[in-house]
Amino acid sequence: MEENKKKVVERKLSKEDVERLEILQKSEEIKGEQLLLNLDSELVIENEVEKLLGQQIDDPVTKFQLYYHGLAKLLKDTLPKGKNYEDVRRIVYDEKNILINRGAKKDDKGIRGSDGRMAYLDDLERAIKIVANWTNKKGTPAELFMDFWDKNEELGYGHQD
């Protein structure tokens, strides 16, 4: 019978330890909520679960399909191939990557700090539509670059230096 009884452990707790435990116990009362200070320095309780409801949750499988079998394949199949056109592809890819990475540009070391394969689904779909429209009108690489450029301008993302 004694096995079923909870084990009581005696501890010497400092005043600070007791305060920490009280804070932790209070936090259990407001699960899914977060205490914040607003601009007027008032304590506000915000429900994190309610904020997440209605937001689109990204699906890794869909992202993979859109990035590799959609966007990357379309570009690979339609942009000029060969060593002579490496610069052309790089320039178009840089502008496309700024779009799908929500404005993230490469730094002086060539590091973007964001990965297009993890882009938001909406951004991947937007880029695919741009490429699909471009292929339908049989445009040039310069026109595709300008389509990405215009969308980046519209969204206030800027461009790769």
N, C-alpha and C positions, 0 to 999 in steps of 0.2 A: 504494500500500500504506500509505503513511503516513496516508492519510485515515482508515483504519480504526482507527488507534491512538488511544487516549484522550489528550486534551490534558492535560498536567500543568501546573498553575498553582502557582507558588510564592507563599506568603503568609507574612508574619510574624505569628504568632499569640502573643497574650499568654497567660499562665498561665490567666487567667479564660476566655479563648476556648477553650483546650484543654479545660478542665473542662466548659464548656457543650457542646462537641462530644461529649465522652464521655457526658454525660447523654443527649444526643439519640441517640447510637448505642445506648445501653442500652435506650432506649424502643422502638427498632425490634425488640428481642428479645421484647417482651411486647405485641405488637399485640392490640388488643381488650381489653386489661386496663388497670387504673388503679391506681396506688399511692395508698393512703390511710392515714391515721393513725387507729387506733381509739381508744376511750375510755381504754384502758390505755397509750396512746402507743406502741403497737406498729405497725410498718409491715406493712400487709396488702395483698395483691394481689387486686383484685376484677375478675372478668371481666364487662365491660360487655355483651358479646353475649349471654351466658347470662342476664343480668338482663332483657334485652329479649325473649328468647324466651318465648312464652307470654303476653305482653302483647298486648292488642288494638291494632292499628294503625288509626287513624282513616282513613276513606275520605272525601275531600272531596266526591265526587259524592253519596254517601249522606247526608252531613251537609246538603248543599244541599237534597236531596229532603226529608229529615225536617224541616228548619227551615222552608223556604218552602212546600212542598206538603203538609206534615203539620201541624206545630204552628201556624205563622202563619195558614195558611188556615182551620184549624179554629176558631181564635179569631176571626178576621175574620168568618167565616160565622155564628158563634153568639152573639157578644157584641152588645149593643145598639148600633145605629148612630146616627150623627148627632152634632151639636155638643153637644147636651144631655147626652150620655153619655160625653164625652171623659174626664172625671175617673174614671168607673167603669172604663173601659178602661185608663187609666193605672195605677190602683191594682192591677188584676188583673195587668197586664203587669209591673209592678215586682216583685210577689211571684213571678211565673213566672220572671222574669229572675234573681232571687236563687237560685232552685232550679237553673236550668240553668247558672249561672255559679258554682256551688258556694260560695254564700254571699257573693259580691261585691256590695256595696251601693253606691249612688251617694254620692259625697262632698258636701260643702257646695256645690260648684260644679256638681253634677249629673252628675259623671263617674263611671262605674262602674269603668273601668279593666279591663274584661273584655268580650268580645263574644260574645253568645249564639249568633251564627251559627257560632262556632268551638267551641261546647260539645262535651263528650265525647258520643259516640253514646249511651252508657248514660243520660246525663242528659236528652238530647232524647227518648229513648224513654220514660223515666219521666214526663216532662211530657206527652207525647202521650197516654199511658195515663190520666193524671189528667183531661185534657180529654175524652177519649173516654168515660170512665166518667161524667163530669159531663153530657155531651150525651145519653148513653143514658138517664139518669134525669131528663132535662129539668130540670136544676137552674137556680137563679138565679145571677147574677153573684156575689152574696155567698157562695153555696155553693162556687163555683169558687175564689174567693179563699181561703176557709177550707180547701179541699182542698190548695191550694198552701201555705198557712200551716202546716197540720198536718204536711205532708211536710218543710218547712223546719225546723220544731221538732224533728221526729224525727231529722233529720240534723244538728241543732245549728248551723244556718246563721244563725238570727236573722231579722230583718225590716227592711224599709226604714223609716226614720224619717219 
